[in-house]
């Protein structure tokens, strides 16, 4: 019963560690609960106990932190509640199966190293748990990726850790802090026991090292990492220019398949992006460098006029985007569906000068939402999950290059606050007036904008490996860097009908900015729309939930982003370190146990 209580308490604490609360202290307490549970596992002779506790924890954390999964099952797949309930229970029981690495790993350590006698080598507490956490993050893929480090991203200082070796290193550090806190507290309370004092008389070197060395390691490593994190926040890198973006949040509701033929729904969506696009241009305090629309702004539609894309092609959608691009003299980044052999969820960039369109096909598709796993083997799945799409993943990363020269005289005329502009309603009803104001043959001063953008569609921003690859793509012609200057996440979280899910998704995406030292725009169809700098801080206040809104952001551009250690070394060194350290702790645990018997 005590184990179950600790699991419930730990799950609640960890849930508080995620958005919208984001308390890293609560997350640390949650890990303390898990460590206390795992220490009790040694009393069991059967491996079934850690497995049972792991199943219960997975179910518990899903209920307390990820309840939105149940709603998404029905909305994304079209499954009835009769199907959704058992699917949710099964998913919840195994979704956080990475806990098995912790519980089973500790059980194996106790049985094979300590022989169940209770000897607990301190270095396993300090390094064994963190290394098991790294391995669990690495070897436990999830439908909605959640890393142990995600529970600590709410703290500005702690989140800088990911720039060293990614979110997996933040997982290591989080477990390290929790384990070190436990050992330090015990060491402070107990002092030296009579048994330790007697042992020290026989061996004056080994026991003091085993007793105090973990404390020294804990304080030393923690101080170094925290110093690095704080120092990172005070770095002021040189910026090459700035980018002024207008991000549209149209608040288009999620569309089931029946909405595909609903002309009124589609017309409303098209009208919304036209009106909001015009308003964004008219209300902008300065020239726009990039106009951004989120995923599913106009569901089921695309701008490709190729014969094979006939079922998704919308000349109205294309015309609206071309009009907005020419009017704003800015490229437009948006989402669409394109059929080229097979259907692709696509991020597209409409260039303002040539009106040419570049495409990026989403690579990481959502199971049961964008495709049905094993559908060819079990065709009946289509009847059970009728709303699931049949998208095909892309094979290449996206990197869009944007170059433009904007006339300063032209910009002053369009965006000046000193002249008396036409009323907003008059410009909306007569957009040709806006075009006349924009064009000025006497413009002779220009401002050059040159930057690269990498799009991420929906929960691709939760995949650190995919984002890391963006900084390793072949360079474009006449380009000195292979790294994007800006990340843009186009997403549609309306399917989940949960503000908590939206904030959690946004928090996960924010870590990609810190890992890569690159600012990130998150454009969400119903919210949360926001912009993060390379340290994960908000450049402007985020947009409201489930409202139409326009977000303006002046984003400093550092060519190629801030070079981070993580971008240079990736995740492999940390994983190798985790494996070798686990071997070391097992060997030293056995050595310590043998030595304790001799003395």
C-alpha positions in Angstrom: 0.0 0.0 0.0 2.9 2.3 0.8 4.3 1.7 -2.7 1.0 2.6 -4.4 0.7 5.8 -2.3 4.2 6.9 -3.3 3.4 6.2 -7.0 0.2 8.3 -6.8 2.1 11.0 -5.0 5.0 10.9 -7.5 2.6 11.0 -10.4 0.9 14.1 -9.0 4.2 15.9 -8.4 5.4 15.0 -11.9 2.2 16.3 -13.4 2.7 19.6 -11.6 6.2 19.7 -13.2 4.6 20.0 -16.7 2.8 23.0 -18.1 0.8 25.0 -17.4 2.4 25.0 -13.8 5.9 23.9 -14.7 7.3 23.5 -11.2 10.7 21.8 -11.3 10.7 21.5 -7.6 7.6 19.3 -7.9 9.3 17.2 -10.5 12.3 16.7 -8.2 9.9 15.5 -5.5 8.2 13.2 -7.9 11.6 11.6 -8.8 12.3 11.3 -5.1 9.1 9.3 -4.7 10.2 7.0 -7.5 13.6 6.4 -6.0 12.0 5.6 -2.6 9.7 3.1 -4.4 12.6 1.5 -6.3 14.6 1.0 -3.1 11.7 -1.1 -1.7 11.8 -3.4 -4.8 14.9 -5.2 -3.3 12.5 -6.9 -0.8 10.8 -8.8 -3.6 12.3 -12.1 -4.9 10.1 -11.9 -8.0 10.6 -9.5 -11.0 6.8 -9.3 -11.2 6.7 -6.6 -8.5 8.7 -4.0 -10.4 6.7 -4.8 -13.5 3.4 -4.4 -11.6 4.6 -1.1 -10.1 5.7 0.1 -13.5 2.3 -0.6 -15.0 0.6 1.2 -12.2 2.9 4.2 -12.5 2.4 4.4 -16.3 -1.4 4.4 -15.8 -1.2 6.9 -12.9 1.0 9.5 -14.7 -1.1 9.3 -17.8 -4.3 10.0 -15.9 -2.8 12.9 -13.9 -0.7 14.5 -16.6 -2.0 13.3 -20.0 -5.8 13.0 -19.7 -6.2 14.7 -23.1 -5.0 11.4 -24.7 -8.5 10.0 -24.2 -10.2 12.9 -26.1 -7.6 12.7 -28.9 -8.3 9.0 -29.5 -11.9 9.7 -30.4 -11.4 13.0 -32.3 -8.4 11.8 -34.4 -9.6 8.4 -35.3 -13.3 8.7 -35.1 -13.5 5.7 -32.8 -16.6 5.3 -30.6 -16.3 5.5 -26.8 -16.7 1.7 -26.8 -13.4 1.5 -28.6 -11.8 4.6 -27.1 -12.1 3.6 -23.4 -10.2 0.2 -23.7 -7.7 1.7 -26.1 -7.0 4.5 -23.6 -6.6 2.0 -20.7 -4.1 -0.1 -22.7 -2.2 3.0 -23.9 -2.1 4.5 -20.4 -0.8 1.2 -18.9 2.1 1.0 -21.3 2.7 4.5 -22.6 5.3 5.4 -19.9 7.0 2.0 -20.0 10.3 3.7 -19.7 9.8 3.4 -15.9 10.5 -0.3 -16.3 14.2 0.6 -17.0 14.3 2.2 -13.6 12.4 -0.3 -11.5 13.8 -3.5 -13.2 17.3 -2.0 -13.4 17.3 -1.4 -9.7 15.9 -4.9 -9.0 18.6 -6.5 -11.1 21.3 -4.4 -9.3 20.0 -5.4 -5.9 19.8 -9.1 -6.8 23.0 -9.5 -8.7 25.3 -7.0 -7.0 24.1 -6.5 -3.5 22.8 -10.0 -3.2 19.7 -8.7 -1.5 21.6 -7.9 1.7 20.9 -4.2 1.7 24.3 -2.9 0.8 23.6 0.2 -1.3 26.7 1.6 -3.1 26.2 5.4 -3.1 27.5 5.8 -6.6 24.6 3.8 -8.0 22.2 6.2 -6.3 24.0 9.2 -7.8 24.9 7.8 -11.2 22.9 4.6 -11.7 19.5 6.2 -11.6 20.5 9.1 -14.0 22.1 6.7 -16.4 19.1 4.4 -16.4 16.9 7.4 -17.1 19.1 8.3 -20.1 18.8 4.7 -21.4 15.1 4.7 -20.9 14.7 8.0 -22.9 16.8 6.5 -25.6 15.3 3.0 -25.9 11.6 3.8 -25.2 10.0 5.5 -28.2 6.6 7.0 -27.4 3.6 8.0 -29.5 3.7 11.4 -27.8 7.4 11.8 -26.8 8.0 12.7 -23.2 11.5 12.7 -21.8 12.4 12.8 -18.1 14.0 16.1 -18.8 10.7 17.6 -20.0 9.6 17.6 -16.3 12.3 20.2 -15.6 11.9 22.5 -18.6 9.8 25.0 -16.6 12.9 26.3 -14.9 14.8 28.9 -16.9 18.2 28.0 -15.5 17.7 24.2 -15.5 16.5 24.1 -19.1 19.8 25.6 -20.4 21.2 22.1 -19.6 19.8 20.8 -22.9 22.3 22.9 -24.9 25.0 20.6 -23.5 23.7 17.3 -24.7 20.0 17.6 -25.4 16.9 16.8 -23.3 18.4 13.4 -22.4 21.1 15.2 -20.4 18.5 17.3 -18.6 16.9 13.9 -17.7 20.3 12.8 -16.3 20.7 16.0 -14.4 17.1 15.9 -13.0 17.6 12.4 -11.6 21.1 13.3 -10.4 19.7 16.3 -8.4 16.9 14.1 -6.9 19.3 11.3 -6.0 21.9 13.6 -4.6 19.3 15.4 -2.5 18.3 12.0 -0.9 21.8 11.0 -0.2 22.8 14.4 1.2 19.8 14.4 3.5 20.6 10.9 4.8 24.3 11.7 5.2 23.5 14.9 7.2 21.0 13.1 9.5 22.9 9.9 10.2 26.5 11.0 10.4 28.8 8.1 11.0 27.2 4.9 12.4 29.0 2.7 14.7 29.5 0.1 12.0 31.2 2.7 9.7 33.4 3.9 12.6 34.5 0.3 13.2 35.2 -0.3 9.6 37.3 2.9 9.4 39.6 1.6 12.0 40.4 -1.4 9.8 40.6 0.5 6.5 41.3 4.2 6.7 41.1 4.9 3.0 38.3 3.0 1.4 35.4 3.8 3.7 35.8 7.5 3.9 36.0 7.6 0.1 32.8 5.6 -0.2 31.1 7.8 2.3 32.1 11.3 1.2 33.1 11.0 -2.4 29.5 11.0 -3.7 28.8 14.2 -1.8 31.9 15.8 -3.5 30.8 14.5 -6.9 27.3 15.8 -6.4 28.3 19.3 -5.4 31.0 19.5 -8.0 28.9 18.4 -11.0 25.9 20.3 -9.9 27.9 23.5 -9.4 29.6 23.2 -12.8 26.4 22.6 -14.7 24.5 25.4 -12.9 27.4 27.8 -13.5 27.4 27.0 -17.2 23.6 27.4 -17.4 23.7 30.8 -15.6 26.6 31.9 -17.8 24.7 30.9 -20.9 21.8 33.3 -19.9 24.2 36.2 -19.8 25.8 35.6 -23.2 24.9 38.3 -25.7 25.7 36.9 -29.2 26.2 39.2 -32.1 23.1 39.4 -34.2 23.3 39.9 -38.0 19.9 41.4 -38.4 16.3 41.0 -37.2 13.2 39.5 -38.7 9.7 40.9 -38.2 7.1 38.2 -38.3 3.3 38.3 -38.3 1.8 35.1 -37.0 -1.9 34.4 -37.6 -4.0 32.3 -35.3 -7.3 31.8 -37.2 -9.0 29.6 -34.6 -10.2 27.2 -37.2 -11.9 24.2 -35.5 -10.7 20.7 -36.1 -12.4 19.2 -39.2 -13.7 15.6 -39.4 -14.0 14.0 -42.8 -17.6 15.1 -43.2 -16.4 18.7 -43.1 -14.6 18.1 -46.4 -17.8 18.6 -48.3 -19.1 21.3 -46.0 -18.9 24.4 -48.3 -19.9 26.8 -45.5 -17.2 25.5 -43.2 -14.5 25.9 -45.9 -15.7 29.3 -47.0 -15.5 30.5 -43.4 -12.0 29.2 -43.1 -10.9 30.9 -46.3 -12.6 34.2 -45.4 -10.9 34.1 -42.0 -7.3 33.8 -43.3 -8.1 36.5 -45.9 -9.5 38.9 -43.3 -6.8 38.2 -40.7 -4.1 38.4 -43.3 -5.3 41.8 -44.4 -5.6 43.0 -40.8 -2.1 41.7 -40.0 -0.7 43.8 -42.9 -2.7 46.9 -42.0 -2.1 46.8 -38.3 1.6 46.0 -38.5 3.8 48.7 -37.0 6.6 48.0 -39.5 7.2 46.0 -42.7 6.6 42.3 -42.4 9.4 39.9 -43.3 7.4 36.7 -42.9 3.7 36.0 -42.7 2.9 32.7 -41.0 -0.3 30.6 -41.0 -0.6 27.5 -38.8 -1.4 23.9 -39.6 -5.0 23.2 -40.9 -5.9 26.9 -41.3 -7.9 25.7 -44.3 -8.4 21.9 -43.8 -8.2 19.4 -46.7 -7.1 22.1 -49.2 -3.9 22.8 -51.1 -2.3 25.0 -53.7 -0.8 22.5 -56.1 -2.5 22.6 -59.5 -1.0 19.4 -60.7 -3.5 16.9 -62.0 -2.8 14.3 -59.2 -3.6 17.0 -56.6 -6.9 17.9 -58.2 -8.9 16.7 -55.1 -7.1 19.1 -52.8 -6.4 22.0 -55.1 -8.1 25.2 -54.3 -7.5 28.2 -56.6 -9.2 30.4 -54.0 -6.8 29.4 -51.3 -3.9 30.0 -53.7 -5.2 33.3 -54.8 -5.6 34.5 -51.2 -2.1 33.6 -50.4 -0.7 35.3 -53.5 -2.6 38.4 -52.8 -1.4 38.6 -49.2 2.2 37.9 -50.3 2.2 40.7 -52.9 0.4 43.1 -50.6 2.7 42.6 -47.7 5.8 42.2 -49.9 6.6 39.2 -47.8 6.8 35.4 -48.1 4.0 33.4 -46.7 4.6 30.2 -44.7 1.5 27.9 -44.5 0.3 24.4 -44.3 -1.6 22.4 -47.0 -2.3 18.9 -48.3 -0.5 17.9 -51.5 -0.9 14.7 -53.5 2.2 13.7 -55.4 1.8 10.0 -55.8 0.5 9.9 -52.2 -0.9 12.4 -49.8 1.5 14.5 -47.8 1.0 16.9 -44.9 3.0 19.8 -46.2 4.6 23.0 -45.0 4.9 25.4 -48.0 6.6 28.7 -48.5 5.2 31.2 -51.1 8.0 33.5 -52.2 6.8 37.1 -52.8 8.9 38.0 -55.8 8.3 35.0 -58.1 5.2 33.6 -56.4 7.0 30.2 -56.6 6.2 27.7 -53.9 8.6 25.4 -52.0 7.4 22.4 -50.1 8.4 20.3 -47.1 6.7 17.0 -46.4 6.1 16.0 -42.8 8.4 13.2 -41.9 7.1 12.0 -38.5 3.5 11.1 -38.8 1.1 10.6 -35.9 0.0 6.9 -35.6 -3.8 6.5 -35.9 -4.1 10.1 -36.7 -2.2 10.5 -39.9 -1.8 6.9 -40.8 -3.0 3.5 -39.5 -0.2 1.1 -38.5 -0.5 -2.3 -40.0 -3.6 -1.3 -42.1 -2.5 -3.5 -45.0 -2.3 -6.5 -42.7 -5.5 -5.7 -40.8 -7.9 -3.8 -43.1 -10.6 -3.9 -40.4 -8.7 -1.2 -38.6 -10.1 1.3 -41.1 -13.6 0.5 -39.9 -12.7 0.9 -36.3 -10.8 4.1 -36.8 -12.6 5.8 -39.8 -11.2 9.3 -39.3 -7.5 8.3 -39.5 -5.8 9.8 -42.5 -3.6 8.0 -45.0 -0.6 10.3 -45.2 2.8 9.4 -46.4 6.0 10.6 -44.7 8.5 12.8 -46.4 12.1 11.8 -46.7 14.0 15.1 -46.6 14.4 17.9 -44.1 13.1 21.3 -45.0 15.2 24.5 -45.3 13.7 27.5 -47.0 15.9 30.5 -47.9 14.3 34.0 -48.0 16.0 37.0 -49.5 14.2 40.3 -50.0 14.9 44.0 -50.4 12.2 46.3 -49.1 12.1 50.0 -50.0 12.3 52.1 -46.9 10.2 54.9 -48.6 7.7 52.3 -49.5 7.7 51.0 -45.9 7.3 54.4 -44.4 4.3 55.2 -46.6 2.6 51.9 -45.8 3.3 51.8 -42.1 3.7 55.5 -41.1 1.9 56.6 -38.0 2.0 60.3 -39.0 -0.2 60.3 -42.0 -4.0 59.8 -42.0 -4.6 56.3 -43.3 -7.9 55.2 -44.7 -10.2 53.6 -42.2 -9.5 49.9 -41.7 -12.9 48.9 -43.0 -12.4 50.9 -46.2 -9.2 49.2 -46.9 -10.6 45.8 -46.3 -13.5 46.5 -48.7 -11.2 48.1 -51.2 -7.9 46.2 -51.1 -6.7 47.9 -54.3 -6.2 51.1 -52.2 -3.8 49.2 -50.1 -1.9 48.1 -53.2 -1.7 51.7 -54.5 -0.2 52.8 -51.2 2.3 50.1 -51.2 3.7 50.8 -54.7 5.9 53.8 -54.9 8.2 54.4 -58.0 10.3 56.9 -56.1 11.4 54.4 -53.5 15.2 54.5 -53.4 16.2 53.2 -50.0 16.2 49.5 -49.2 16.6 47.2 -46.3 17.9 43.7 -47.1 16.6 40.6 -45.3 18.3 37.3 -45.7 17.5 34.3 -43.6 16.7 30.6 -43.6 13.7 28.9 -42.1 13.2 25.2 -41.2 9.5 24.2 -40.7 8.3 21.6 -38.3 4.8 20.3 -38.6 2.8 19.5 -35.4 4.5 17.1 -33.0 7.7 16.9 -35.1 8.8 19.7 -32.7 8.7 17.1 -29.9 11.4 15.0 -31.6 14.9 16.2 -30.7 16.6 13.8 -33.2 14.6 15.2 -36.1 15.4 18.8 -35.2 19.1 18.0 -34.8 19.2 16.7 -38.4 18.0 20.1 -39.6 21.5 21.4 -38.6 23.2 18.7 -40.7 21.5 19.2 -44.1 23.7 19.9 -47.2 24.2 23.7 -47.7 22.2 25.6 -50.2 23.9 27.2 -53.1 25.8 30.4 -52.2 25.1 29.8 -48.5 27.8 29.7 -45.9 25.9 27.8 -43.2 23.9 24.6 -43.2 21.9 25.6 -40.1 18.5 27.4 -40.2 18.3 30.8 -38.7 14.7 30.2 -37.5 12.5 27.2 -36.6 8.8 27.5 -37.3 6.4 24.9 -35.8 3.0 24.9 -37.6 0.6 23.0 -35.5 -3.0 22.1 -34.9 -3.8 21.1 -31.3 -7.5 21.6 -31.6 -8.0 17.8 -31.9 -7.1 17.4 -28.2 -9.6 20.0 -26.9 -7.2 20.6 -24.0 -5.4 23.7 -22.9 -3.0 21.6 -20.8 -2.0 19.6 -23.9 -1.4 22.8 -25.9 0.9 24.2 -23.2 2.7 20.8 -22.9 3.3 20.7 -26.6 4.5 24.3 -26.6 6.9 23.6 -23.8 8.4 20.6 -25.6 8.9 22.7 -28.8 10.5 25.4 -26.7 13.3 23.0 -25.7 14.2 22.6 -29.4 15.1 26.3 -29.5 17.4 25.9 -26.4 19.0 22.7 -27.7 19.9 24.3 -31.0 20.4 27.9 -30.0 17.8 29.0 -32.6 14.7 31.1 -32.1 11.4 29.3 -32.7 8.0 30.4 -33.8 5.0 28.3 -32.7 2.0 29.0 -34.9 -1.0 27.1 -33.5 -4.4 27.2 -35.2 -6.3 27.6 -31.9 -3.4 28.4 -29.6 -1.0 28.6 -27.9 0.8 30.8 -30.5 4.1 32.1 -29.2 7.8 33.0 -30.0 10.8 31.8 -28.1 14.4 33.0 -28.2 17.4 30.7 -28.1 17.1 30.4 -24.3 13.5 29.5 -24.3 12.3 32.9 -23.1 9.2 34.4 -24.7 10.0 37.3 -27.0 6.4 38.5 -26.9 3.4 37.5 -24.7 1.7 34.4 -26.1 -1.6 34.6 -27.9 -4.9 33.7 -26.1 -6.5 30.3 -26.4 -9.3 29.6 -28.8 -9.5 33.2 -30.1 -8.6 34.8 -33.4 -5.4 36.7 -32.9 -2.4 38.2 -34.7 1.0 38.0 -33.0 3.8 40.4 -34.1 7.4 39.6 -33.1 10.8 41.2 -33.8 13.1 38.3 -33.8 16.9 38.8 -33.6 18.6 36.7 -36.2 21.9 35.0 -35.5 23.1 33.4 -38.7 22.9 29.7 -38.2 21.8 30.1 -34.6 24.0 30.0 -31.5 26.4 27.1 -31.8 25.7 24.8 -28.9 27.7 21.8 -27.6 24.7 19.6 -28.3 24.7 20.6 -32.0 28.4 19.6 -32.2 28.4 16.3 -30.4 24.7 15.2 -30.5 23.4 12.5 -28.2 25.8 9.6 -28.8 28.5 10.6 -26.3 26.0 10.9 -23.4 24.6 7.5 -24.3 28.0 5.9 -24.3 28.8 7.5 -21.0 25.6 6.2 -19.5 26.4 2.6 -20.6 30.0 2.7 -19.3 28.9 4.4 -16.1 26.3 1.7 -15.4 29.0 -1.0 -15.9 31.2 1.0 -13.5 28.5 1.2 -10.9 27.7 -2.5 -11.1 31.4 -3.4 -10.8 32.0 -1.0 -7.9 28.9 -2.1 -6.2 30.1 -5.7 -6.3 33.5 -4.6 -5.1 32.0 -2.6 -2.2 29.8 -5.5 -1.2 32.8 -7.9 -1.3 34.9 -5.5 0.7 32.2 -5.0 3.3 32.1 -8.7 3.9 35.9 -8.9 4.4 35.9 -6.1 6.9 
